[in-house]
Amino acid sequence: MLATARRAYKQRAFPARRDAPLACLDTAPGLPFPKRRGYGPPTMRPGGNIFQFLKREVLVGEHEVLHRTLKEALVGICDSVLDIGCGSRSPLHSFSNLLPHTVGVDGHPTSIERSRAAGIHREYHCMDLMEAGQRFGPKSFDAVVALDVIEHFDKPDGFRLLEMMESLARKRVIIFTPNGFLPQDEWDNNVHQVHRSGWEVYDFELRGYHVTGMSGWKPLRGDYALPRIRPFRLGSRLSILTEPFATRWPRHAFQLLAIRDMEVS
């Protein structure tokens, strides 16, 4: 019974890909999980090194798991990345220098200028995000990402955004968004900051995306992804402690990271 449950979980967490079953995994003796060549949470293995697990998934900083997962999904795999709705400080900022060519697109001029001043991307375009499909040709980037963006569109336009991104990407499309609807009003003099839709795991899985939970257990965070428990430092640490659970059961996570491999779709 237990063995059957384990197999069912493994198949759900890491669906086989057509090019190579469990393409993002490789075994590594002594570790509590297989060594990965791609993205997503590793599976625990009996008798493994618990300290490696703690170091990678528990003893981490705020949003460190997100930044690491994005890096593993892009660096060494994608030479060109289009960051739609890049904002002033894209989550790609910590490793964009490791990517040969990155392009930032945003509809808010101030955000573009702040990002340019920080040197996050090599090229910028201030434009309506939905016009990116006209500005760039089909399959013109290895990866197209929209991080904390799709929730700013109503649902029909959000699906059109996904279609546009999928038409532009040769290898990967990456979406990062709250799990469900999270109210948010205009701020920083940017009308585009209003949240207009909520997205669930099935919205992405039905389109062939692999979904990973992010930012810990959903009830522990609120507006702007800030911890609900005070002081913030304690609330943040409690949320981080739930990351291993949230990554593997995204329906219970505060945020979702959805990745679609276009080459095997």
C-alpha positions, 0 to 999 in steps of 0.5 A: 500500500505504501509503495503504491502511494509512493509511486503515485506521488512520484508520477504526479510530482515528476511526470515522465517526459517524452524525450527522457523519463524523469529528464530533470533527475539524476541519482546522487549517492548520499543525498536524500533526493536525486541530483537534478539537471532541471527544475522543480522539487527533488523527491526525498529518498530514505537513508539520504543525508538530511543535512543536504535537504535542510541546507537546500530547502529549509535553511534558506532566505526569503524567496531563495527557493524561487530564485534558485529554481528560476536559475536552474531552469534558465542558466545553461539551457536558454541563451535568450530570455524575454522578460515580459512585465519585467518591472523595476527589479525582476526576480532574474536580477540575481543571475541575469548576467549569466544569460547571454541575452535578456530583454526586458519589456514593461508598460511603465516607463519609470520601472523600465528606467529603474531596471535599466539603471540596475543593469538587469537586462541588456535590452529594453522596450517600453510598450504594451505587454500584449504587443510583444507578439507583434514586436518580436517574431515567432520562436525568437527567444529560448525562454519567455517569462512573466513573473508576477504579471498574469494576475494583472490581466483579466482572465481572457486576456491572461490566456491570450498572454499565455498563447503569445508567450508560447508562440515566442518561446523555443524552449520554455515558458515560465509563469509566476503568480499568486495561487488564486485571487489576491486583491491588490490596488494601484501603488507606486503611481502605477495603474498596472499594479491592480490585480484583475484575476486569480490563477489555479494549478489546473489553469496551467496543468491543462496547458502542459505546464509543470507547476511547483508551489512557492513561498510556503503554505498559503495561509501564512502570507497576505498582501504583497506576499508579506507574512501575516504573523508578526514580527515579520522576521518570525512570520517569514521563518515560519513560512520558509519552514513550510516550503518543502511541503508547498513546493510538492503540493502547489495547491496549498502554496501561496504562489505558483511557478509554472514551467512549460517545456515547449520542445516536448509539448 
